[in-house]
C-alpha cells in the first residue's frame, strides 16, 4: 500500500508510497473512496478488477489489492472505503476470507516513517522484484522493521544481512499485524507456500559469495 505520502483527487484519494525503485519498479496506490459510496467492498474490488481488465491491463487478484503492469511499472491497487467523512479509518475487502477489515492510512504512514528503514526497504524490494517473489509491499515494509527491531543503526549491508537471516529463520511463522488494527493480520496476505518460497530464496541469498548474486 502507499503509506509514505499521498496525492489527492476528488472524490477519492490515492496514497502513494515513496520506496519505489528505478530498477524493477513498483508503485502502491491506496484508493480512498467516499464513505457514501453505495457499493459493497466486494463490489468495489471486483468492479475495479473488471475495469482494469477491460482496459487491457491483465489484472491479477491479490488478497486486498489488484496488481497490474503499466508502462514498465508493477502497480498494486488497494481500493478502500472511508468509514466516515472526516477520519482516516478505511474498510478494505479481504478476498481470500471473503470478508472486510479496517485500517488507518495516517497511522500506517507514521509507523513506517518512524521505523526509519527506508534504504533497507528499497533493497529488499529490488530483491523481491528481481527474484519474482509474491511479497506485498506493506507486508515487506513491516517485516523489515520487525527484523531490525532493537538493532542499533548499523551499516546498510549488515542490516540487509540481518533481514535475510530473519526471513530464513523466523519469517514463515511470524505473525504480522496492521499497526492501525491488530485484528488485521497482514501475514495472512501470503499463503504458507508463498511464505516458504520467500524463506527459501532468502536462504539462497545467504549462500551467495557476492552482493551481485543477490541484487543488482
N, C-alpha and C positions, 0 to 999 in steps of 0.2 A: 504494500500500500504506500501511497505517497504520504509521508509523515514528517518531512523535513522542511516543508514550505508549502505555499499554495498560490494558485491563481484563481480568480473569482469570475464567474459568469452568472448572470441571472437567467432562469430561476434556479440553477444548480451551481454548486461549487466543485471545482476539480482540485484536489490536493495532490501536489506533485513532489516526489522525493528528489533530493539533491545528491544521491550517491550513485547515480548512473555513471557508467564508464564509456569512454570513446571506443574502446575495443570490446566487442561482444555486448553492445549497449542494451540496456533495458530501461523502461520507464514504467512507473506505477502510478496510476491515476485513480484517486478515490472520488467517485462521482456522487456528490451530495444532492439528493432530491428533496424537494419541499415536503414538509410533514403533511401537506394537503394532497399529495399525490394519491389518487384513488386506487391505483393498482396494488395488489399484494406484493410482498417482497419477491416471491417466486415468479410472479408475472413480470415484474420489472427485470429480474435477472434473465428470464427466458426471452423476453421481448428484445433486450439488448443483444442477446446471442443471435437471434434471428436477424436483427437489423444488420449486425456486422457480417453475418453470413451472406445476406442479400447484396451487400456492398462488395463482396468478393474477398473478404479478409481471412476466410478459413479459420474461424474462431475455435478455441479449444476450451471445453469446460474444465474448470478447476473447482476448488471447494467453495470459496467465497468470491473468486474472481473469474474473469474470462480473459484468456490470453489470445492476442492477435499479433501478427507480424506486419509492420507497416514501415516502408521506406528504410529497411535495414534495421529497424528497432523491434525489440520484443516488448510488447506493451501488455501489462496486466490491468484490466479494467475492473474496478470494485464498485458496483452500484449499491447505494445505501439510501435509506430514508431517514431524515431528521425526525427525532421523537417529539420535538416541539419547535416553535418558531424561533426561539431565542438561544437555546443552548447548543452544545456541540455533541450531545449524545445522538448516536445513529443506530438504526436497526439494520442488520445485514442478513442476507439469506445464506444459510449453510446447506449446500446442495447435497452433500453426502448423507447428512442426517435428516434432510428434508424438514428443516426447522429454521429458527432465526436466533440471532444473538445480538447483544448490544456492544458497542464500542464508543470511544470518545476520541476524536481526532486530535484535539488540543492536548489531552493527556498523553497520547502516544507521541506526539511531536516533542513535547517537553521531556518525556522519559528518554527518548533516543538521543536528543541533544545533550542531556545531562550525562548520558553514558560515555560520550566523548570518544567513540571508537570509529570515527569516520574513515580513516585511512585503512584500518584493518577490514572494515566492511567492504570498501571498494575492491580490495584484493580478493576477498572471498567471493564477491560477485563475479569478478573476472574468472576465477577458478570454476565457479558453478557453471557459468555460461560456456566456457571452453570445454568443460567435461560433460556438457549437456545433461546436467542434473536437474531433477524436479526438486526445487527448494524455494518456496515462495519468499519474496524479499523481506516481509515483516518477520517471518519465522527466522530467516537468516540473521537479520539485524539483532533480534532478541538473543539468538544463540551466541553471536559474537560477544555481546555484553555479558551473558551468563558465563561463557568460557573464560573471560578475563576478570570476573568479579573478584575483588580483593587484591588484584595484582597492581603493584606499583608501576608507574609508567616505565616501560622498557623500550628496547629498540623495536622497530616495526617487524623485522624478521623474527625476533624472539617471540613477539606476541602472536604473529601468524602461526608459528610453530606450535604454540600452546593451544591455539584454536584447533589445529589439526589433531592434536592429542585428545582434546575434548571430544571432537567428532568421532574419533576412533573408539574411545573408551567409555564415553558417557552419553553421547547424543541419542542413541536409539531408545533409551529408557527414560530420558529426561522429559519431565512434564513442563511444558512452556505455556504460560498463561498471558492473556492480554493484560497489560498494566492498568487498563481502564475498566476491566471486568474480569475477575478471577474465574467466573463461570464460562468464559470464552476460552476454550483450550486450543491454543494456536498449534500445538504439536499434533492435533488431530487433522491438520491440513495435509499431512502426508500419511500414506499407508505404511504398514510395517515394512513392506518390501522396499518402498521408496526411501525410508529412513536407513534401511540396511545398505542400500546402494551408496548413499552419502557416506556412511561409515566405511565401506569398502574402498571407495575412491580416496578418502582421507588417509586410509592406511597405505595406499599406493603412494600418496604424496610423501609420507614419512619415509618411504624406502628410496626416494629419489636422491640422486647424487648432486644435482644442481637445481637451482630455482627455475631454470628454463624448462625443466622437465615437469614442473608443477603448474606454472602460469607464465604466460608471455604477454 
